[in-house]
């Protein structure tokens, strides 16, 4: 029986083995769920401790950004529509990804029920879609962009208070 977040069909395509297979995120530790505030995200079912390996992730290699991809290097993306592709954004993240080892680690303690959050600018030069940030962190940037892209026109309107609510389609259903 498959105890990971990944469906059998994706496991068959990615063909994990050895340690990577043993470290895949389990459904007993994590769950994907939808909330009104955040959309679809990955949530802890149990506590995780600072520095702990949350799990390895599987991905297909692709050559362009899409909604559930993460950038490993310029023009080199990993597509994971089951785990890391659904990590939520925070300007004060609780997880960090090692894109070359394809692993996710805790930056700070995570309580059961808490969403797993990364800073999208930590992996992405340019996002699939920019959007307003609602993380509430003291260091919140208010508008989420990749690390190498300028704020788009909707972002400038939002940041200058000229856009009260983002136009339909600006907030992604899944925040990645």
Secondary structure, 3 states (H helix, E strand, C coil): CCCECCCHHHHHHHCCCHHHHHCECECCCEEEEEECCCEEEEEECCCECCCCEEEECCCEEECCCCCCEEEEECCEEEECCCCHHHCEECCCCCEEEECCCCEEEECCCECCCCECEECHHHCCCCCCCCEECCCCCCCCCCEECCCCCCCCHHHHHHHCCCCCCCCCCCCCCECC
